[in-house]
Amino acid sequence: MIKIIITKNEQKIKKIEITGHAKSAEYGKDLVCAAITGIVTGGLNAIDQIKPDSCESVVKERLINIIIKNDSADLQVMLQTIYYQFLTIYQQYQKFISVREVE
């Protein structure tokens, strides 16, 4: 299962942590993992182009951490977009993904 933890403080996203593997299909053909990977990759690329140096990211196999360093309203819009995209995948594939918010 893919586990996504969104850490917030005062309704602002401060960290996104993604761990695990969906196991909805054999490795390399898993559409749930591919969807989450696409969302994160696209989101990080956008953040890097629009708000460089605003986040620290760690990307490893079965682990992605995005830690906010220099917050702004624009960055929060991008992070919220990523979050709502995760929720869209979650609505369809709850057996393979969990999304949780913590303060």
FIKOLZA-1660 file (N, C-alpha, C; in steps of 0.1 Angstrom, whole numbers, plus 5000, padded with zeros to 4 digits):
% residues 103
   i   px   py   pz ch aa at
   1 5008 4988 5000  A  M  N
   1 5000 5000 5000  A  M CA
   1 5009 5013 5000  A  M  C
   2 5005 5022 4992  A  I  N
   2 5011 5036 4993  A  I CA
   2 5005 5043 5004  A  I  C
   3 5014 5049 5013  A  K  N
   3 5009 5057 5024  A  K CA
   3 5014 5071 5022  A  K  C
   4 5004 5081 5022  A  I  N
   4 5008 5095 5020  A  I CA
   4 5004 5102 5033  A  I  C
   5 5013 5109 5038  A  I  N
   5 5011 5117 5050  A  I CA
   5 5014 5131 5047  A  I  C
   6 5003 5140 5049  A  I  N
   6 5004 5154 5047  A  I CA
   6 5005 5161 5060  A  I  C
   7 5017 5167 5063  A  T  N
   7 5018 5174 5076  A  T CA
   7 5015 5188 5074  A  T  C
   8 5006 5193 5082  A  K  N
   8 5001 5207 5081  A  K CA
   8 5004 5214 5094  A  K  C
   9 5005 5228 5093  A  N  N
   9 5006 5236 5105  A  N CA
   9 4998 5249 5101  A  N  C
  10 4987 5252 5109  A  E  N
  10 4979 5263 5106  A  E CA
  10 4973 5262 5092  A  E  C
  11 4968 5251 5088  A  Q  N
  11 4962 5248 5075  A  Q CA
  11 4972 5249 5063  A  Q  C
  12 4985 5250 5066  A  K  N
  12 4994 5251 5055  A  K CA
  12 5002 5238 5055  A  K  C
  13 5005 5233 5043  A  I  N
  13 5013 5221 5041  A  I CA
  13 5027 5224 5044  A  I  C
  14 5033 5216 5053  A  K  N
  14 5047 5218 5057  A  K CA
  14 5056 5206 5052  A  K  C
  15 5049 5194 5050  A  K  N
  15 5057 5183 5045  A  K CA
  15 5047 5173 5039  A  K  C
  16 5052 5166 5029  A  I  N
  16 5045 5155 5022  A  I CA
  16 5055 5143 5023  A  I  C
  17 5050 5132 5028  A  E  N
  17 5058 5119 5029  A  E CA
  17 5050 5108 5022  A  E  C
  18 5056 5102 5012  A  I  N
  18 5050 5091 5005  A  I CA
  18 5059 5079 5006  A  I  C
  19 5053 5068 5011  A  T  N
  19 5061 5055 5013  A  T CA
  19 5053 5044 5007  A  T  C
  20 5060 5033 5004  A  G  N
  20 5054 5020 5000  A  G CA
  20 5052 5018 4985  A  G  C
  21 5044 5008 4982  A  H  N
  21 5041 5004 4969  A  H CA
  21 5027 4999 4968  A  H  C
  22 5019 5003 4958  A  A  N
  22 5005 5000 4958  A  A CA
  22 5003 4985 4956  A  A  C
  23 5011 4978 4949  A  K  N
  23 5009 4964 4946  A  K CA
  23 4995 4961 4940  A  K  C
  24 4991 4970 4931  A  S  N
  24 4978 4968 4924  A  S CA
  24 4980 4960 4911  A  S  C
  25 4992 4958 4907  A  A  N
  25 4996 4950 4896  A  A CA
  25 5010 4946 4898  A  A  C
  26 5015 4937 4889  A  E  N
  26 5029 4933 4890  A  E CA
  26 5038 4946 4889  A  E  C
  27 5050 4945 4895  A  Y  N
  27 5060 4956 4895  A  Y CA
  27 5063 4960 4881  A  Y  C
  28 5062 4973 4879  A  G  N
  28 5065 4979 4866  A  G CA
  28 5052 4981 4857  A  G  C
  29 5041 4975 4862  A  K  N
  29 5028 4977 4855  A  K CA
  29 5017 4982 4864  A  K  C
  30 5021 4987 4875  A  D  N
  30 5012 4992 4885  A  D CA
  30 5007 5006 4882  A  D  C
  31 4995 5008 4878  A  L  N
  31 4990 5021 4874  A  L CA
  31 4988 5030 4885  A  L  C
  32 4985 5025 4897  A  V  N
  32 4983 5033 4909  A  V CA
  32 4997 5040 4913  A  V  C
  33 5007 5032 4913  A  C  N
  33 5021 5037 4915  A  C CA
  33 5025 5047 4905  A  C  C
  34 5022 5044 4892  A  A  N
  34 5025 5053 4881  A  A CA
  34 5018 5066 4882  A  A  C
  35 5005 5066 4887  A  A  N
  35 4998 5078 4888  A  A CA
  35 5004 5087 4899  A  A  C
  36 5007 5081 4911  A  I  N
  36 5013 5089 4922  A  I CA
  36 5026 5094 4918  A  I  C
  37 5034 5086 4911  A  T  N
  37 5048 5090 4906  A  T CA
  37 5046 5102 4897  A  T  C
  38 5037 5101 4888  A  G  N
  38 5034 5112 4878  A  G CA
  38 5030 5125 4885  A  G  C
  39 5021 5124 4895  A  I  N
  39 5017 5136 4902  A  I CA
  39 5029 5142 4909  A  I  C
  40 5037 5134 4916  A  V  N
  40 5048 5139 4924  A  V CA
  40 5059 5145 4915  A  V  C
  41 5062 5138 4904  A  T  N
  41 5072 5143 4895  A  T CA
  41 5068 5156 4889  A  T  C
  42 5056 5156 4884  A  G  N
  42 5051 5169 4877  A  G CA
  42 5051 5180 4887  A  G  C
  43 5046 5177 4899  A  G  N
  43 5045 5187 4910  A  G CA
  43 5059 5193 4914  A  G  C
  44 5068 5184 4916  A  L  N
  44 5082 5188 4919  A  L CA
  44 5088 5196 4908  A  L  C
  45 5086 5192 4896  A  N  N
  45 5092 5199 4884  A  N CA
  45 5086 5213 4884  A  N  C
  46 5073 5215 4886  A  A  N
  46 5066 5228 4886  A  A CA
  46 5072 5236 4897  A  A  C
  47 5073 5231 4909  A  I  N
  47 5078 5238 4921  A  I CA
  47 5093 5243 4918  A  I  C
  48 5101 5234 4912  A  D  N
  48 5115 5237 4909  A  D CA
  48 5115 5249 4899  A  D  C
  49 5106 5249 4889  A  Q  N
  49 5106 5260 4879  A  Q CA
  49 5101 5273 4884  A  Q  C
  50 5090 5272 4892  A  I  N
  50 5083 5284 4897  A  I CA
  50 5088 5290 4910  A  I  C
  51 5091 5281 4919  A  K  N
  51 5096 5285 4932  A  K CA
  51 5109 5277 4936  A  K  C
  52 5119 5279 4929  A  P  N
  52 5132 5272 4932  A  P CA
  52 5136 5274 4946  A  P  C
  53 5142 5264 4952  A  D  N
  53 5148 5265 4966  A  D CA
  53 5137 5267 4976  A  D  C
  54 5125 5264 4973  A  S  N
  54 5114 5265 4983  A  S CA
  54 5112 5252 4991  A  S  C
  55 5116 5241 4985  A  C  N
  55 5114 5228 4991  A  C CA
  55 5127 5220 4991  A  C  C
  56 5128 5211 5000  A  E  N
  56 5139 5201 5000  A  E CA
  56 5132 5188 4997  A  E  C
  57 5137 5180 4987  A  S  N
  57 5130 5168 4984  A  S CA
  57 5140 5156 4984  A  S  C
  58 5135 5145 4989  A  V  N
  58 5143 5132 4989  A  V CA
  58 5135 5123 4981  A  V  C
  59 5140 5117 4971  A  V  N
  59 5134 5107 4962  A  V CA
  59 5142 5095 4961  A  V  C
  60 5136 5084 4967  A  K  N
  60 5143 5071 4967  A  K CA
  60 5132 5061 4964  A  K  C
  61 5136 5049 4961  A  E  N
  61 5127 5038 4959  A  E CA
  61 5118 5036 4971  A  E  C
  62 5105 5037 4969  A  R  N
  62 5094 5036 4979  A  R CA
  62 5095 5046 4990  A  R  C
  63 5101 5058 4987  A  L  N
  63 5101 5069 4996  A  L CA
  63 5103 5082 4989  A  L  C
  64 5094 5091 4992  A  I  N
  64 5095 5105 4987  A  I CA
  64 5091 5114 4998  A  I  C
  65 5100 5123 5001  A  N  N
  65 5097 5134 5011  A  N CA
  65 5099 5147 5005  A  N  C
  66 5089 5156 5008  A  I  N
  66 5090 5170 5003  A  I CA
  66 5088 5178 5016  A  I  C
  67 5098 5186 5019  A  I  N
  67 5098 5194 5031  A  I CA
  67 5099 5209 5026  A  I  C
  68 5090 5217 5031  A  I  N
  68 5089 5231 5027  A  I CA
  68 5099 5239 5035  A  I  C
  69 5107 5246 5028  A  K  N
  69 5118 5255 5034  A  K CA
  69 5114 5269 5034  A  K  C
  70 5109 5274 5023  A  N  N
  70 5105 5288 5021  A  N CA
  70 5091 5289 5016  A  N  C
  71 5082 5291 5025  A  D  N
  71 5067 5290 5022  A  D CA
  71 5063 5303 5015  A  D  C
  72 5053 5302 5007  A  S  N
  72 5046 5313 5001  A  S CA
  72 5032 5309 4996  A  S  C
  73 5024 5319 4993  A  A  N
  73 5010 5316 4988  A  A CA
  73 5011 5307 4975  A  A  C
  74 5019 5311 4966  A  D  N
  74 5021 5304 4954  A  D CA
  74 5025 5289 4956  A  D  C
  75 5034 5287 4965  A  L  N
  75 5038 5273 4968  A  L CA
  75 5027 5266 4974  A  L  C
  76 5019 5272 4983  A  Q  N
  76 5008 5264 4989  A  Q CA
  76 4997 5260 4978  A  Q  C
  77 4995 5269 4968  A  V  N
  77 4986 5265 4958  A  V CA
  77 4991 5253 4950  A  V  C
  78 5004 5252 4948  A  M  N
  78 5010 5241 4941  A  M CA
  78 5009 5228 4950  A  M  C
  79 5012 5230 4962  A  L  N
  79 5011 5218 4972  A  L CA
  79 4997 5213 4973  A  L  C
  80 4987 5222 4974  A  Q  N
  80 4973 5219 4975  A  Q CA
  80 4968 5211 4963  A  Q  C
  81 4973 5216 4951  A  T  N
  81 4970 5209 4939  A  T CA
  81 4975 5194 4939  A  T  C
  82 4987 5192 4943  A  I  N
  82 4993 5179 4945  A  I CA
  82 4984 5171 4954  A  I  C
  83 4980 5177 4966  A  Y  N
  83 4972 5170 4976  A  Y CA
  83 4959 5166 4970  A  Y  C
  84 4952 5175 4963  A  Y  N
  84 4939 5171 4957  A  Y CA
  84 4940 5161 4946  A  Y  C
  85 4951 5160 4939  A  Q  N
  85 4954 5150 4929  A  Q CA
  85 4955 5136 4936  A  Q  C
  86 4962 5136 4947  A  F  N
  86 4963 5124 4955  A  F CA
  86 4949 5119 4959  A  F  C
  87 4941 5129 4964  A  L  N
  87 4927 5125 4968  A  L CA
  87 4919 5119 4957  A  L  C
  88 4921 5124 4945  A  T  N
  88 4914 5119 4933  A  T CA
  88 4918 5104 4931  A  T  C
  89 4930 5101 4932  A  I  N
  89 4935 5087 4930  A  I CA
  89 4930 5078 4942  A  I  C
  90 4930 5084 4954  A  Y  N
  90 4925 5077 4966  A  Y CA
  90 4911 5073 4965  A  Y  C
  91 4902 5082 4959  A  Q  N
  91 4888 5079 4958  A  Q CA
  91 4885 5067 4949  A  Q  C
  92 4894 5064 4939  A  Q  N
  92 4892 5053 4931  A  Q CA
  92 4899 5040 4935  A  Q  C
  93 4910 5042 4943  A  Y  N
  93 4918 5030 4946  A  Y CA
  93 4921 5029 4961  A  Y  C
  94 4911 5030 4970  A  Q  N
  94 4913 5030 4984  A  Q CA
  94 4920 5018 4990  A  Q  C
  95 4919 5007 4982  A  K  N
  95 4925 4994 4986  A  K CA
  95 4940 4995 4985  A  K  C
  96 4945 5004 4977  A  F  N
  96 4960 5004 4974  A  F CA
  96 4967 5017 4979  A  F  C
  97 4959 5027 4984  A  I  N
  97 4965 5039 4988  A  I CA
  97 4958 5045 5001  A  I  C
  98 4966 5051 5009  A  S  N
  98 4960 5058 5021  A  S CA
  98 4965 5073 5021  A  S  C
  99 4957 5082 5024  A  V  N
  99 4960 5096 5025  A  V CA
  99 4956 5101 5039  A  V  C
 100 4966 5107 5046  A  R  N
 100 4963 5111 5060  A  R CA
 100 4969 5124 5062  A  R  C
 101 4961 5133 5069  A  E  N
 101 4966 5146 5073  A  E CA
 101 4970 5145 5088  A  E  C
 102 4981 5152 5092  A  V  N
 102 4985 5153 5106  A  V CA
 102 4989 5167 5108  A  V  C
 103 4988 5172 5121  A  E  N
 103 4992 5186 5125  A  E CA
 103 5004 5185 5133  A  E  C
% end
